[in-house]
Amino acid sequence: MHKQEASLLFSILGNEDCVKMAKMLYNKGEMNLEDLKKAVGTTDEKFDNALNMMLDVELVFKDKVYKINEALLKELLAFIVTPCSCVRK
């Protein structure tokens, strides 16, 4: 993962509704639209904006239900925990 991709993902996860969705989907595995919308508990417009941001970067997948992209989350975490040349020893 490149730092620009990580930065984009963190900016999306800086949105409170996106964090709620990510946590719900990660812990539940999958959810339908209505259950996810109820769990997030925000306005339709805010919910739609947050969900679309997550779908655009493939942080969430949609088939018949919504699922978190666990591989992308793990890649983001690996990016954070891996030392880079910018770290002083």
ChimeraX commands (.cxc) that place a marker at each C-alpha (Angstrom):
marker #1 position 0.00,0.00,0.00 radius 0.5
marker #1 position 1.26,3.45,-0.86 radius 0.5
marker #1 position 1.02,6.34,1.59 radius 0.5
marker #1 position -1.48,8.17,-0.64 radius 0.5
marker #1 position -3.87,5.22,-0.54 radius 0.5
marker #1 position -3.43,4.92,3.22 radius 0.5
marker #1 position -4.09,8.65,3.59 radius 0.5
marker #1 position -7.30,8.37,1.57 radius 0.5
marker #1 position -8.52,5.43,3.66 radius 0.5
marker #1 position -7.75,7.26,6.89 radius 0.5
marker #1 position -9.59,10.35,5.68 radius 0.5
marker #1 position -12.65,8.20,4.99 radius 0.5
marker #1 position -12.33,6.49,8.36 radius 0.5
marker #1 position -12.18,9.98,9.88 radius 0.5
marker #1 position -15.90,10.13,9.19 radius 0.5
marker #1 position -17.83,8.95,12.26 radius 0.5
marker #1 position -20.49,7.20,10.18 radius 0.5
marker #1 position -17.83,5.33,8.20 radius 0.5
marker #1 position -16.22,4.17,11.44 radius 0.5
marker #1 position -19.59,2.91,12.70 radius 0.5
marker #1 position -20.21,1.04,9.45 radius 0.5
marker #1 position -16.73,-0.46,9.41 radius 0.5
marker #1 position -17.05,-1.69,13.00 radius 0.5
marker #1 position -20.53,-3.11,12.44 radius 0.5
marker #1 position -19.57,-4.92,9.25 radius 0.5
marker #1 position -16.27,-6.18,10.64 radius 0.5
marker #1 position -17.93,-7.61,13.74 radius 0.5
marker #1 position -21.14,-8.90,12.16 radius 0.5
marker #1 position -19.59,-10.13,8.91 radius 0.5
marker #1 position -22.38,-8.90,6.66 radius 0.5
marker #1 position -25.53,-6.80,6.88 radius 0.5
marker #1 position -28.39,-5.81,4.64 radius 0.5
marker #1 position -28.96,-2.15,3.85 radius 0.5
marker #1 position -31.80,-1.53,6.29 radius 0.5
marker #1 position -30.04,-3.17,9.25 radius 0.5
marker #1 position -26.84,-1.26,8.51 radius 0.5
marker #1 position -28.73,2.02,8.20 radius 0.5
marker #1 position -30.49,1.41,11.55 radius 0.5
marker #1 position -27.21,0.49,13.26 radius 0.5
marker #1 position -25.46,3.65,12.07 radius 0.5
marker #1 position -28.41,5.78,13.14 radius 0.5
marker #1 position -27.84,8.91,11.07 radius 0.5
marker #1 position -29.72,10.84,8.42 radius 0.5
marker #1 position -30.30,9.21,5.06 radius 0.5
marker #1 position -28.07,11.77,3.34 radius 0.5
marker #1 position -25.14,11.28,5.73 radius 0.5
marker #1 position -25.54,7.52,5.58 radius 0.5
marker #1 position -25.62,7.49,1.76 radius 0.5
marker #1 position -22.56,9.74,1.56 radius 0.5
marker #1 position -20.58,7.60,4.00 radius 0.5
marker #1 position -21.56,4.34,2.33 radius 0.5
marker #1 position -20.72,5.67,-1.13 radius 0.5
marker #1 position -17.28,6.82,0.05 radius 0.5
marker #1 position -16.57,3.34,1.40 radius 0.5
marker #1 position -17.87,1.64,-1.75 radius 0.5
marker #1 position -15.81,3.95,-3.99 radius 0.5
marker #1 position -12.52,2.86,-2.38 radius 0.5
marker #1 position -13.69,-0.77,-2.04 radius 0.5
marker #1 position -13.55,-0.65,1.74 radius 0.5
marker #1 position -17.06,-2.13,1.59 radius 0.5
marker #1 position -18.38,-4.62,-0.95 radius 0.5
marker #1 position -22.00,-5.04,-1.94 radius 0.5
marker #1 position -23.50,-8.23,-3.26 radius 0.5
marker #1 position -26.92,-8.99,-1.83 radius 0.5
marker #1 position -25.58,-7.73,1.48 radius 0.5
marker #1 position -22.78,-5.40,2.54 radius 0.5
marker #1 position -19.40,-6.71,3.71 radius 0.5
marker #1 position -16.22,-5.05,4.90 radius 0.5
marker #1 position -13.08,-5.60,2.85 radius 0.5
marker #1 position -11.03,-7.32,5.57 radius 0.5
marker #1 position -8.03,-7.70,3.29 radius 0.5
marker #1 position -7.86,-3.94,2.74 radius 0.5
marker #1 position -8.18,-3.26,6.47 radius 0.5
marker #1 position -5.35,-5.70,7.17 radius 0.5
marker #1 position -3.25,-4.05,4.48 radius 0.5
marker #1 position -3.86,-0.65,6.06 radius 0.5
marker #1 position -2.86,-1.97,9.47 radius 0.5
marker #1 position 0.27,-3.58,7.99 radius 0.5
marker #1 position 1.16,-0.23,6.42 radius 0.5
marker #1 position 0.95,1.44,9.83 radius 0.5
marker #1 position 2.96,-1.14,11.79 radius 0.5
marker #1 position 5.71,-1.55,9.20 radius 0.5
marker #1 position 8.67,0.76,9.82 radius 0.5
marker #1 position 9.69,3.01,6.99 radius 0.5
marker #1 position 12.81,4.99,6.20 radius 0.5
marker #1 position 11.21,8.04,7.81 radius 0.5
marker #1 position 11.41,6.47,11.28 radius 0.5
marker #1 position 14.41,7.51,13.32 radius 0.5
marker #1 position 16.19,4.93,15.41 radius 0.5
marker link #1:1,2 radius 0.2
marker link #1:2,3 radius 0.2
marker link #1:3,4 radius 0.2
marker link #1:4,5 radius 0.2
marker link #1:5,6 radius 0.2
marker link #1:6,7 radius 0.2
marker link #1:7,8 radius 0.2
marker link #1:8,9 radius 0.2
marker link #1:9,10 radius 0.2
marker link #1:10,11 radius 0.2
marker link #1:11,12 radius 0.2
marker link #1:12,13 radius 0.2
marker link #1:13,14 radius 0.2
marker link #1:14,15 radius 0.2
marker link #1:15,16 radius 0.2
marker link #1:16,17 radius 0.2
marker link #1:17,18 radius 0.2
marker link #1:18,19 radius 0.2
marker link #1:19,20 radius 0.2
marker link #1:20,21 radius 0.2
marker link #1:21,22 radius 0.2
marker link #1:22,23 radius 0.2
marker link #1:23,24 radius 0.2
marker link #1:24,25 radius 0.2
marker link #1:25,26 radius 0.2
marker link #1:26,27 radius 0.2
marker link #1:27,28 radius 0.2
marker link #1:28,29 radius 0.2
marker link #1:29,30 radius 0.2
marker link #1:30,31 radius 0.2
marker link #1:31,32 radius 0.2
marker link #1:32,33 radius 0.2
marker link #1:33,34 radius 0.2
marker link #1:34,35 radius 0.2
marker link #1:35,36 radius 0.2
marker link #1:36,37 radius 0.2
marker link #1:37,38 radius 0.2
marker link #1:38,39 radius 0.2
marker link #1:39,40 radius 0.2
marker link #1:40,41 radius 0.2
marker link #1:41,42 radius 0.2
marker link #1:42,43 radius 0.2
marker link #1:43,44 radius 0.2
marker link #1:44,45 radius 0.2
marker link #1:45,46 radius 0.2
marker link #1:46,47 radius 0.2
marker link #1:47,48 radius 0.2
marker link #1:48,49 radius 0.2
marker link #1:49,50 radius 0.2
marker link #1:50,51 radius 0.2
marker link #1:51,52 radius 0.2
marker link #1:52,53 radius 0.2
marker link #1:53,54 radius 0.2
marker link #1:54,55 radius 0.2
marker link #1:55,56 radius 0.2
marker link #1:56,57 radius 0.2
marker link #1:57,58 radius 0.2
marker link #1:58,59 radius 0.2
marker link #1:59,60 radius 0.2
marker link #1:60,61 radius 0.2
marker link #1:61,62 radius 0.2
marker link #1:62,63 radius 0.2
marker link #1:63,64 radius 0.2
marker link #1:64,65 radius 0.2
marker link #1:65,66 radius 0.2
marker link #1:66,67 radius 0.2
marker link #1:67,68 radius 0.2
marker link #1:68,69 radius 0.2
marker link #1:69,70 radius 0.2
marker link #1:70,71 radius 0.2
marker link #1:71,72 radius 0.2
marker link #1:72,73 radius 0.2
marker link #1:73,74 radius 0.2
marker link #1:74,75 radius 0.2
marker link #1:75,76 radius 0.2
marker link #1:76,77 radius 0.2
marker link #1:77,78 radius 0.2
marker link #1:78,79 radius 0.2
marker link #1:79,80 radius 0.2
marker link #1:80,81 radius 0.2
marker link #1:81,82 radius 0.2
marker link #1:82,83 radius 0.2
marker link #1:83,84 radius 0.2
marker link #1:84,85 radius 0.2
marker link #1:85,86 radius 0.2
marker link #1:86,87 radius 0.2
marker link #1:87,88 radius 0.2
marker link #1:88,89 radius 0.2
view
